[in-house]
Amino acid sequence: MKKRIVLLAGGTGGHVFPAIAISEELIKKKIDHVFLTDTRCENIIKDHKIKYKVIQSSKFSKNLINFPLIFFKTFHGFLQSLYFFIYNKPKCIVGFGGYICLPSLLAAKILRIPIFIHEQNAVMGKANRFYSKFATKIILGFKKTKYCSHNAIYLGTPVRKNFKMKIESYNNDEIRILVLGGSQGAKVFSTILPKIISHFSKKDLKNIFLIQQSKKDDILTLTKFYKKLNVKFILKSFFNNISEEMNKADIIISRSGASTLSEISVCSKPAILFPLPSAKDNHQYENSIAFAQHNRCLIFEEDKISIEKITTAVSEFIVKPLDTNRKKTVENAAEKIIKLLNYEIT
């Protein structure tokens, strides 16, 4: 099928990973496509051996001193996109978020190329609210999304194929707890987790295997603490095999990024969620609430609850028998999105 589709994503893995999931499905269906991204996410794309091009873009700032540089980078990215689209004649553009979207989507609008926006969060961001005014369709990751426009359709958030593997637990007697901090969340878990773990009885500690993502600065302190408690653990600042770790885990402790929640749901894992308080429009908390409708989880707002309440609730959640998710999120979201694109651009 000779329909060139442009995938547009940058900034964070939360934007890029759903786009990669779409790319995997496009490759499977032998549909021609290319990835436009920024320098920050270039290495992620490289690892997946996807055709890509880096486009200049810039994070916005309220400081007027930075305006000339921001304008130059954005305008440069606009010209890059304009030339690329004129030369390659794509059938449509699918934007997943990040600052790269602005120059490229403006170029696509001028050239009248159909634009699709994927909103992963339960609250539509201000940028996507703006883009939605000239988008052919808004694709939603959550069924109920605040501030979504009239031309929206719920198809779910695509998840990379390696998260759908089935892995047997190494030891049925162990409770494997996977802690995913992310770039902004690892520090808080380095503070909270030791307090939670120390709340367990010695009997429970013998059955716990902790796999924790932590900032490099905290690894030494955490290592000493967990050794003192005689708990089994693995500490890393980054996991290359995160899909495998998710599938092997019995419980996942995490922030509430939309892509991560979709991955947890596909892996059918119960979760303990700490939404990032500084997330724009409090969208991580809204993600958690939507996730909780179909998945077993506990939600804690870290700035509103005491450590004592957290540790009591978490310890009870961990040691009592676990069940699987009541209902998964849309597993075939990538396939459904591609069907929509084919229908719209035929």
N, C-alpha and C positions, 0 to 999 in steps of 0.2 A: 504494500500500500504506500504510494508515493505522496504522502501529505506531510510536509515539514511542519513540525510543531516546535515552538520555542518555549522552554521552561525557564522561568525567571525567579531566582531566589538568592538571598544573601543575608549577611548579618550574623545569624545564629543557626545552629543545627536544627532548632525548632522549625525554621522556615525551610531549610534545605532538605532535611530527611524525607518529608512527604513528597517533595519534588523528585527525589531520587527513587522513591517507591513507584512514582508514575513512570520514570525513565525505565525502570526494570520491566514494567509491563509493556511499554512501547517497544523495547528491544525484543521481548518475547513475541510480540505481534508483528515485528519487522516493520515498524512505522518510523520513518525518518524524523529525527528530532535533534535539537541542540540545546545546550544549557548555557544560559547567561548568568554569571555570578560576579561577586566582588573578590578582592584579594584576600579578605578574611576567610572566606569559605572555599578558596581554590583548592587547598590541600584535601578537603573532604571529598570534593568532586574527583580529584586525581586518583584517590584510592579506589574509586568505583569504576574507573576506566570509561568515563562518559565523555562524549564530544562536548567541549565547552569553550566559551570565550569570556574573558574578564572585561567587565565594563566599569568605567570610572563612576564613582558615586561618593557621596559624603553624608555623614551624620549631621543633622541640623543642630544649630546652637543659637541660644538667645543672645549670646555675646556678639555685638555688632562688629567687633574687631575681626571675627572669623568669617564674616559674610563674604568678602571677596574670594577667599579660597573655596568656600562652600559653593559659591556661584560658579567659579571656574570649573571645579570638578564635576558639578552637576551638568553644566552646559557641554563639557567635554564628553560626558557619558551620553548625553542626548545626541550629539553628532555621531559618536561611535554607533549608537543604536540605529540612528536614521540610515547611515551608510550600510550597516549590516542587513537591515530589513529590506532596503531597496535592492541590494545585491542578491539576497537569498530568497526573497519573496515568500515568507512564511504564511501558512494558512490561518494560523491563530497564535496568540500569546497567552500563556497561563502564568499568572503572577502568584507567588506564594508568600511574599513579604520580604522586608528588608529595604534599606535605603536605595538599593539598585533599582527598585521598581519605578521610582519617580521618573528619571530620565528616559528609561526604556518604554514605559507605558505612554508617556507623552508623545514619543516618536511614533509608537504604534497608532495612537489616536489620530495624529496628523495624516498618517498613511492609510487610515481607515481599515486597519487590520483588526479583526475581531479579538476582543479582550475578555479573558476569563480570570476571575479573582478567586483564590481559595482562602477562606477565612478559617483558621484552625481553632480559634478561641471561642468561648461562649459569649464574649463581648466583642463586637466588631470594632477594630481599632480605628482611630481617626483617619489614618492614611487610607485604609480600605473604604471608609465611608466616602472619602473624596473620590477614589477610583471608581466606586460603584456607580457614580453618576454617568460614566461613559463606558461601562462594561456591558458586554452582551449578557453575561450571567455571573452571579456570585454563588460559589459552591461552598456550602457550610460543613464544618467538621462536627458541629453539635446541632441537634434538631431545633432547639430553642436558642437563638442567638440574639442578644440585645443589639439594638440599633441596625439590624439587618434591613436591607432594602427590599422593595417589592419583587425584584427580579432574582430572588435567591432560591436555591434548591439544596436540600440536605442530601449529601451523598457520603458523608463521613471523611475522616482523615486517612489517607493512604499510609500503609505500614510496610516497611521493607520486608522482602520475602524471608530473610533469615530469622525473623521473629516468629515465624509460623512453624518452626521446627518443633518436634516433640522429643524431649530429653528426659530420661528417667533419672530420678534423684540418686546421688551416689550412696546415700545412707538414709534409709527410711526412719531411723531413730533420731536423726538430726533435724533441727529446724534451721534452715538456711535463710538468713536475713540479709537481703541486698539493700544497701544504702546508697542512693544516687544523689550526689550533691549538686552536680553541675557547676558551672563557673561562678555562679552567684550564691549557691546554696550550701556549699561544702562546709563553710565555717560554722554555720549554726548547728549542723549535725555533729561537728566535732565537739561542740559544747553540750548538746542535748543527749547524744547517744551514750556517753559514759554514765550519765546520771540515770538513764533508763536501764541500762544493762546492770548497773550495780544494785538496782532495785530487785532483781531476780534472786531466787533462792539458789544455793549451791547445786541443788539437784537439777534445777532448770538450766543453769549455766553449763552443765556438762553436756547438754543436748543442743546447745546453740553454736552455730557456725556463722560468724559475722563476716560479710564481704562488704567493705565500705570504701566508697570514693571519698578521698579527703585531700585537702590542700597539702602540698609538700611540707609546708612549715609545721603542720600539725601531726604528721605521721610519727615522728619520734615520740612525742608525748603520748599519743594514743597507743602506740606499741607497748610502752612501759605500763600503761594503765591496764590494757587487756591481758598482758602477761601476768600481772599481779592478781587479776581475777581468775586466771587460769581458763580463759575462754578461747576457743579456736577462732582464728580471724585471718583475713587477708586485707591489707591496706594498700591502695594504689591511688595515684592522682588521676589516672585515666585507665579505663578498661577498653582494650581493643575488641574484646569478645563480649560486648555488653548484651547482645541478643542471646548468647549461650547462657550467660549468668542470669538473665531474666527468666529463661525457661527452667533453669535448675533451682531457682529460688522458691521458697515456700511463702515468703512475705517480702514485699518491697516497701521501703521507706523512701519517700521522694518529695520533691517539689511538685507543682501541678501544671507544668508546661503541657500544652495540648498534645504534642507529638508523643511525649513520654507516656501520658495517660492512655493514648491509643495503643501504644506498644504493650503496656501493662494489661490492658483489656484483651488484646489478641492472645497474649500468653496466659490468660485466665488466672491472674494472680491477685489475691487480696492485698490491699495497700494501706499504708499509713501516710497521710498526706499533710504536708506543711506548706500551704500556699505562700508564695513570695509576697510579703506585705507591700513592697514597693512596686509591684507590677502595675502597669498603667490600667486605669479604670477598674482596679482590683480584679482583673480578668482571671488570675490563677484561682482565686477563691470561687468565682463563678464556674470555672472549669471543674473544680472539685465537686461542687453541688450537682452539676450535670452528670458527672462521672458516677457519683454515688447512687443515681437512680437505677443503674444497671450493674453495678459492681460492688462487692463488699469492701468497705473502706472505713477508716476513721479520719476525720478532718480536724486539724488543730490550727487555730490562728495563734501563732507564736507570741504575738504581742498582747494577747488577751487572756492567756491561761497560765496557771502556775505549773511549775515543774512537777510538783506532787501529783496534781490531777493527771498530767500527761503520763507520768510513769505508771501510775495505777491502772489507767485505762489501757495503755499499750501492753503492759505485762499480761493483763487479762486477755487481751485480743490475741497475743502471741501464743500463750500456752493452751488455750482452749481449742477443741477440734476445728479444723479449717474446712470451709466449703468452697466450691468453685464459684465463678461469677454467675449471677442470675441470668444475665443476657449480655452477650458480647456487643461491642460496637461493630460498625459495618466492616467486615473483614475484606470484602472485595471492592473497597472504595476505589482503588486505582482502576479496576476494570470498568466500573460504573462511570467514572469521570471520562475515560477514553471513549466510551460509547456516546456520552453526551457531546464530546468534542466532535466526533465523527458525524453525529446527527446535525449539529449546528453549522458545520463548515462544508457539508456536502452541497 
